Amino acid sequence: MAVAGTGIAIATWIGNGWRGALSVEVVTVIATIAYFVLGGRDSDVGALFGSRANERQATINTRATVLTAHVLVLVALGGVLVSIAVGSLVWPFLLFGVVGGVTYVIGLVVYQRH
C-alpha cells in the first residue's frame, strides 16, 4: 500500500507539482498506518489484513472480492454507455471491461486445472 501510494504521489508530483503530491503522500501514510493498526486487531478484518485468516474469513474475503469485481464491471459498462451518450472518451471504460473479461477467462482456465 505504501509503495503504490508513493508511486501515485510521484506521478502526481510530475504531473501537478509538489503540493498535490504532498497531499497524496499524507493520505498514503495515514492509510498505511490504519492498515497496520487494523491488521493487529482481533477481528475478521484484522485477520484478513494481518494475513492470518481462517477458512471462514478467507471465504468472506473471496465473497467480498467477487462482489467488488461485479460492481466494477457494472460501473465500467455504465461508464461506456454514459460516455457514448455524451460523446466523451470511451476507451478507459472499455479497457477495464476488456481486462476484466480477459482476466476472468484466464482465471477459469487456470483454476480449472488446479
Secondary structure, 3 states (H helix, E strand, C coil): CHHHHHHHHHHHHHHHCHHHHHHHHHHHHHHHHHHHHHHCCCCHHHHHHCCCCCHHHHHHHHHHHHHHHHHHHHHHHHHHHHHHHHCCCCHHHHHHHHHHHHHHHHHHHHHHHC
